[in-house]
Amino acid sequence: MIPAAAGIFAAGAIIGDSFFAVPQTDVAYVKRFGKVVNTSQGPLQPGLHLKLPFVDEPDLIRITTDRRDLSRAAAGRLPPAL
């Protein structure tokens, strides 16, 4: 019973670490042992992607910027953002 449970746990860990999601605001490269793989294909676009479990690591790069209108806050009409 214990070996079967350990096997199911190990299989779940491998399958769970085989996928990663890139948010709509990011692109990603995959690093294997710290080195970027498939640089000629360009960055991975938003969506669900596969990787080698426990070996590959996604490196997310934000491609959007957050904008905040500070003119009203500077005039004292809005509290400063934290």
N, C-alpha and C positions, 0 to 999 in steps of 0.2 A: 504494500500500500504506500509506504513512504517513497520508494524509488519511483513509482508511477506519479506521485504528486510532485516530486522533484523534477521529473521529466517534463511534466505539464508546465511547471513554473519556468523552467529553462526555455522551453519552446515559446512561451508567452513573452518572455523577456527579449528573445531574439526577434520575434515578429514585431513587437512593440518598438524596438529600436531600429527597425528597417525603414521607417517612414519619417518624414518631417514635412511640415507645412511652411510655406513662405507666405507671409501676409501680403495684402494688396499694396501696402506702402513700402515694400522691400523687394530686393532681388537677392540672390544668394549664389555663392560659390561653395563647392564641397572641398574640404581639406582632408587629405589622407596622411596621417602621421605628420601634420603641420604643413604639408605642401599642397597647393591648389591643384586639383585634377581637372582635366578637360577645359583648359583655358581657351582653346581655340573655338569652342562652341559658345562662348560668352556666358553671361550670368544666367542662372535659372530664374524664370519668371514666376510670379505668384501662383500658388497652387500646391498640390500634394506631390512629393517627390520621393524616390527610393534612394537608399544609401546602404553601404555595407554596415551591418550592426557592429558596434564597439570599435570600429576602425575609422570610419568616416565621421566628419563633424561639419555641420552646416555653418557657414559664415554669412550671416545676414547683413545686408547693407541697405540702410534707409535711403530711399530715393525721393521722399517728399520732405517738405519743410513745414514746421508749425509756425503759423503767423499769428501775432497778437497785436491788436491796435493799442498802442501805448499812449496815443495823444489824449484820449479821454482820461486815462489813469493819471497821466502827468498833470492834468488840469484839476485833479482832486475829485472828479465825479465818480470814479470807480475805485474800490479798494485795490491795492496792489495784489498781483497774483503771487501765490506761494510757489 
